[in-house]
């Protein structure tokens, strides 16, 4: 019998076979799960659920679910690490000689064509320049005129010297003769055999020739010094004119462009009748003494790239080759600077000018380090944090880390991870700002 029926019966039926006192002592039973109690229990359960959800949310943060096969998972490992940068360069001849015009002129004749092998001194083309030819003729005329003046001056000096010797010979003869006459007349004058006047005439004539000889020698010395000085200046002028003439002659000779070295005439641009200016480039000759690689490097590394630095090519015909930096160009253009490298040891067979060479430019020596592969996560986090898988492998939690060096393959981890741990290395763009990733 249900409690409700008992309660109804007790309220409606009269007491049968019992005293009135017994009826007053009987108690009524009440219903336990009333409507109010049920509503209170339901509200309590909902409240507890909401509190639990809030606590769970505060403790674990935002969670996102992704398919496990759509992410890349890598293991943290210790291994050899070397910092390097990938660089692309082009093969160039080790030695290149350019063909530039030393003076302008009109192209009169071409002797060779582009792409041929040439030898040192071989004529390549000939220019003509009428102004230079006129200058050469004028310089030659002035040079010849000055040479004639020098010769005339030298001839006058020789004639003056000859005349002086003749005059001195005549004076010496007269002085000698008069000296004997004067000695003889002095004896005769002392003996009163001649008059004083006769004696004085001879003496005066003797003194005249003595003084005349001294003046003649003095005048000759002064004239000789003056003419010798003029002769030196004129000869210097002749030497200068000769040098000027040789320069103009050399410039005219240089109108015939010759190969300065033996090699391959890589480029050669000139047309018959074309007017070219001084400094114009006709082409270049590549000396067949080896090759080099010229490459552009990001200006970020300009302070770390030095002569002697080592590089390794990507496999060429299945073989890697070593190179060394031989020159660093300090000029920065469009955010890049250039370097020249040469092969050390064996050179790849069959490489040609202009061929592309890809290589790794080493920035440090190999050393042991804790590594994770490089991936798309780096663009999102900047290397400040990663999602690390828990022990079950079905979930990953955000964790702060600290990275140091990097190369195109690996990142060096210095704090926040341990070898053997697994991290998600693919892009985090679809994860939003989740603190936890559930892998389905």
C-alpha positions in Angstrom: 0.0 0.0 0.0 1.3 3.4 -0.9 1.9 6.1 1.7 -0.6 8.4 0.1 -3.4 5.8 0.6 -2.5 5.2 4.2 -2.7 8.9 4.8 -6.0 9.2 3.1 -7.5 6.3 4.9 -6.4 7.6 8.3 -8.1 10.9 7.6 -11.4 9.5 6.3 -12.2 6.3 8.0 -13.5 6.2 11.6 -11.7 4.3 14.3 -13.1 0.7 14.3 -12.8 -1.6 17.3 -10.5 0.7 19.2 -10.9 3.1 22.0 -10.9 6.8 21.5 -7.7 7.1 23.4 -5.9 4.8 21.1 -6.9 6.8 18.1 -5.4 10.0 19.5 -2.0 8.4 20.0 -1.5 7.4 16.3 1.0 9.6 14.1 0.7 10.7 10.5 3.6 9.8 7.9 4.6 12.8 5.6 6.0 12.6 2.0 9.9 13.0 1.8 10.6 14.0 -2.0 8.5 17.0 -2.3 8.5 19.3 -5.3 10.6 21.9 -3.5 13.2 19.4 -2.4 13.6 18.1 -5.9 14.1 21.6 -7.3 16.7 22.4 -4.6 18.7 19.2 -5.4 18.7 19.9 -9.1 19.8 23.5 -8.5 22.6 22.3 -6.3 23.9 19.8 -8.9 23.9 22.5 -11.5 25.7 24.9 -9.2 28.4 22.3 -8.4 28.9 21.6 -12.1 29.3 25.2 -12.9 31.8 25.7 -10.1 33.8 22.6 -11.3 33.8 23.9 -14.9 35.0 27.3 -13.7 37.8 25.8 -11.6 38.8 23.6 -14.5 38.8 26.5 -16.9 40.9 28.7 -14.6 43.4 25.9 -14.0 43.9 24.6 -17.6 43.1 27.6 -19.8 41.7 27.4 -23.3 41.7 24.0 -25.0 41.7 23.3 -28.7 41.3 19.9 -30.4 43.2 19.0 -33.6 43.9 15.9 -35.7 47.2 14.4 -34.7 48.0 13.6 -38.4 47.8 17.3 -39.2 50.6 18.5 -36.9 54.3 17.8 -36.9 55.8 16.3 -33.8 59.6 16.3 -33.1 61.8 15.0 -30.3 64.2 17.1 -28.4 67.7 15.7 -28.9 71.3 16.4 -28.2 73.6 16.4 -31.2 76.3 18.3 -33.2 75.2 21.8 -34.1 76.9 24.2 -36.5 75.6 27.7 -37.3 75.6 28.4 -41.1 73.6 30.3 -43.6 72.5 29.1 -47.1 73.9 31.2 -49.9 73.6 31.2 -53.7 76.4 32.4 -55.9 77.5 32.4 -59.5 80.7 31.0 -61.1 83.0 33.6 -62.5 86.6 33.4 -63.9 89.2 33.9 -61.2 90.8 36.6 -63.3 89.0 39.0 -65.7 90.6 41.7 -67.7 88.4 44.5 -69.1 89.0 46.1 -72.5 88.5 49.9 -72.1 89.2 52.7 -74.6 92.1 54.9 -73.4 91.1 57.6 -75.9 88.0 58.2 -78.0 87.8 57.6 -81.7 85.9 56.0 -84.6 85.9 52.2 -85.0 87.7 51.6 -88.3 88.3 47.8 -88.2 87.5 44.7 -86.1 90.0 41.9 -86.2 88.3 39.2 -84.0 84.8 38.2 -83.0 83.3 37.6 -79.5 83.9 34.1 -78.0 87.3 33.5 -79.6 90.5 32.6 -77.9 93.1 35.4 -78.0 96.8 35.7 -77.2 98.6 38.5 -75.4 99.3 41.4 -77.8 96.9 40.3 -80.5 95.1 43.2 -82.3 91.4 43.2 -81.6 90.2 46.4 -83.2 91.5 49.7 -84.6 90.2 53.2 -83.9 91.0 56.5 -85.7 91.3 60.0 -84.2 92.2 62.9 -86.5 92.7 65.3 -83.6 95.3 63.1 -82.1 97.1 62.8 -85.4 97.2 66.6 -85.8 98.5 67.0 -82.3 101.2 64.5 -83.1 102.3 66.4 -86.2 102.3 69.7 -84.3 104.3 68.2 -81.4 106.8 66.7 -83.9 107.3 70.1 -85.6 107.9 71.9 -82.3 110.3 69.2 -81.2 112.3 69.4 -84.4 112.4 73.2 -84.2 113.7 73.1 -80.6 116.3 70.5 -81.6 117.6 72.8 -84.3 117.9 75.7 -81.8 119.9 73.5 -79.5 122.2 72.5 -82.3 122.6 76.2 -83.3 123.4 77.2 -79.7 125.9 74.3 -79.3 127.5 75.4 -82.6 127.9 79.0 -81.4 129.5 77.8 -78.2 132.0 75.8 -80.2 132.7 78.7 -82.6 133.2 81.0 -79.6 135.6 78.6 -78.1 137.6 78.3 -81.3 137.8 82.1 -81.8 138.9 82.4 -78.2 141.7 79.9 -78.7 142.8 81.8 -81.8 142.8 85.2 -79.9 144.6 83.7 -77.0 147.2 82.2 -79.3 147.8 85.6 -80.9 147.9 87.3 -77.5 150.4 84.7 -76.1 152.6 85.2 -79.2 152.6 89.0 -78.7 153.1 88.8 -75.0 156.1 86.5 -75.5 157.6 88.7 -78.1 157.1 91.9 -76.2 158.4 90.3 -73.0 161.7 89.6 -74.8 161.8 93.1 -76.3 161.0 94.6 -72.9 163.9 92.7 -71.2 166.3 93.7 -73.9 165.2 97.3 -73.8 165.5 97.4 -70.0 169.2 96.4 -70.3 169.7 99.0 -73.0 167.9 101.7 -71.1 170.0 101.0 -68.0 173.1 101.5 -70.2 171.6 104.7 -71.7 171.7 103.1 -75.1 168.0 103.9 -75.8 165.7 106.7 -74.6 163.1 106.3 -72.0 160.4 106.9 -74.5 161.4 103.9 -76.6 161.6 101.7 -73.5 158.1 102.9 -72.3 156.5 102.2 -75.7 157.4 98.5 -75.5 156.4 98.3 -71.9 153.0 99.9 -72.5 152.3 97.5 -75.4 153.3 94.5 -73.2 150.9 95.7 -70.4 148.1 96.1 -73.0 148.3 92.5 -74.1 148.4 91.2 -70.6 145.3 93.1 -69.6 143.5 92.3 -72.9 144.1 88.6 -72.3 142.6 88.7 -68.8 139.5 90.6 -70.1 139.1 88.2 -73.0 139.2 85.2 -70.7 136.7 86.8 -68.3 134.3 87.7 -71.1 134.5 84.2 -72.6 133.7 82.6 -69.2 130.6 84.8 -68.7 129.4 84.1 -72.3 130.1 80.4 -71.9 128.1 80.2 -68.6 125.2 82.1 -70.1 125.1 80.0 -73.3 125.6 76.8 -71.3 122.6 77.7 -69.2 120.6 78.4 -72.2 121.7 75.1 -73.7 120.7 73.1 -70.6 117.2 74.7 -70.7 116.8 74.1 -74.4 117.9 70.5 -74.0 115.4 70.0 -71.2 112.8 71.5 -73.4 113.7 69.1 -76.1 113.5 66.2 -73.7 110.1 67.3 -72.6 109.0 67.7 -76.2 110.3 64.2 -76.9 108.4 62.8 -74.0 105.2 64.6 -75.1 105.7 63.3 -78.6 106.2 59.7 -77.3 103.0 60.0 -75.2 101.0 61.2 -78.2 102.5 58.5 -80.3 101.6 55.9 -77.7 98.1 57.3 -77.6 97.8 56.8 -81.3 99.3 53.4 -81.0 96.7 52.6 -78.3 94.0 53.3 -80.9 94.7 49.8 -81.9 93.1 47.8 -79.1 95.3 44.7 -78.3 94.7 41.8 -75.9 96.5 42.6 -72.7 96.5 38.9 -71.7 95.8 35.5 -73.3 92.4 34.1 -72.6 88.8 33.8 -73.8 87.2 36.9 -75.3 83.9 36.6 -73.3 82.3 39.8 -74.6 83.2 42.2 -77.4 80.9 45.0 -78.5 82.0 47.3 -81.3 80.6 48.2 -84.7 82.4 49.6 -87.7 82.0 53.4 -87.9 80.8 53.7 -84.3 82.2 56.7 -82.3 83.4 55.7 -78.8 84.5 57.9 -76.0 87.5 57.5 -73.7 86.7 55.0 -71.0 84.1 53.1 -73.0 84.2 49.4 -72.4 84.5 47.1 -75.5 84.4 43.8 -73.6 86.4 41.5 -71.4 88.9 38.7 -71.5 88.6 35.8 -69.0 91.9 34.3 -68.1 91.7 30.5 -68.1 93.5 30.1 -64.8 90.6 28.9 -62.6 87.2 29.9 -61.3 85.7 31.7 -58.4 82.2 32.1 -56.9 80.7 35.5 -56.2 77.7 35.5 -53.9 75.5 38.1 -52.2 75.0 37.8 -48.4 72.5 39.5 -46.2 73.9 42.6 -44.6 73.0 41.2 -41.1 76.1 39.0 -41.3 78.6 41.6 -42.7 80.5 41.8 -39.3 80.7 38.0 -39.1 82.0 37.2 -42.6 85.8 37.3 -43.0 88.5 36.3 -45.4 89.4 32.6 -44.9 85.9 31.5 -43.8 84.9 28.0 -44.9 81.9 27.1 -47.1 80.6 23.7 -48.4 78.7 23.3 -51.6 75.5 21.4 -51.9 76.2 18.1 -53.8 77.4 18.7 -57.4 77.2 15.5 -59.2 76.8 13.8 -55.9 80.0 15.3 -54.4 80.3 18.2 -51.9 83.2 20.6 -52.4 85.0 23.0 -50.0 85.5 26.7 -50.7 87.2 29.5 -48.8 86.2 33.2 -48.7 89.0 35.2 -50.5 87.5 38.6 -50.6 84.7 40.5 -48.8 83.3 43.6 -50.5 82.3 46.2 -47.9 79.8 48.0 -50.1 76.1 47.2 -49.2 73.6 47.5 -52.0 69.9 46.6 -51.6 70.6 45.1 -48.1 73.3 42.7 -49.4 77.1 42.7 -49.7 79.2 40.5 -52.0 81.9 37.9 -51.3 84.3 36.0 -53.5 85.1 32.4 -52.8 87.5 29.9 -54.4 87.5 26.1 -54.3 90.1 24.5 -52.0 91.4 21.3 -53.3 89.5 19.6 -56.1 87.3 21.8 -58.4 84.0 20.5 -59.7 84.5 19.2 -63.2 82.7 20.9 -66.0 81.5 24.1 -64.2 81.1 27.1 -66.5 80.9 30.8 -66.2 77.5 31.9 -64.9 76.6 28.6 -63.4 74.7 28.8 -60.1 76.3 27.3 -57.0 74.4 26.8 -53.7 76.5 26.4 -50.6 76.5 26.6 -46.8 78.6 29.4 -45.4 79.8 28.3 -42.0 79.4 30.8 -39.2 80.8 28.6 -36.3 82.6 25.4 -35.5 80.5 22.2 -34.8 79.7 21.6 -31.1 77.3 19.6 -29.0 74.0 21.2 -28.3 70.3 20.5 -27.4 68.3 20.8 -30.6 64.8 20.9 -32.0 64.0 21.0 -35.8 63.0 24.3 -37.2 59.4 24.6 -38.1 56.4 26.9 -38.7 55.9 27.4 -35.0 58.9 29.8 -34.9 57.0 32.4 -37.0 54.1 32.4 -34.4 56.0 32.3 -31.1 59.4 33.8 -32.1 60.9 30.9 -30.3 59.6 32.0 -26.9 57.3 29.0 -26.2 56.2 25.7 -27.7 53.5 23.1 -27.1 55.1 20.1 -25.3 53.4 16.7 -25.3 52.6 15.1 -22.0 53.4 11.5 -21.1 50.3 10.1 -22.7 51.2 11.7 -26.1 47.5 12.7 -26.6 47.8 16.3 -25.3 50.3 19.2 -25.5 50.7 22.1 -23.1 52.2 25.5 -23.7 55.6 26.0 -22.1 58.1 28.9 -22.2 61.5 28.1 -23.6 64.7 30.0 -24.5 66.5 29.6 -27.8 70.0 30.7 -28.9 71.6 30.1 -32.3 69.9 28.6 -35.3 70.6 27.3 -38.8 68.2 26.5 -41.6 67.5 23.0 -40.1 67.7 23.3 -36.3 67.2 25.6 -33.3 69.5 25.5 -30.3 67.6 25.2 -27.0 69.3 26.6 -23.9 66.4 26.4 -21.4 62.9 25.0 -20.9 63.2 21.6 -22.6 64.9 18.3 -21.9 66.2 15.6 -24.3 63.6 13.1 -25.2 60.6 15.4 -24.8 58.3 15.9 -27.8 57.1 19.2 -29.1 54.8 20.3 -31.9 56.9 22.1 -34.5 54.4 22.8 -37.2 52.5 26.1 -37.5 50.4 27.3 -34.6 48.2 29.6 -36.6 45.1 27.4 -36.3 45.5 27.0 -32.5 44.4 30.5 -31.6 45.6 31.4 -28.1 45.0 27.9 -26.6 47.0 26.8 -23.6 46.3 23.1 -24.2 46.1 21.1 -27.4 44.2 17.8 -27.5 45.4 15.5 -30.2 42.6 13.4 -31.7 
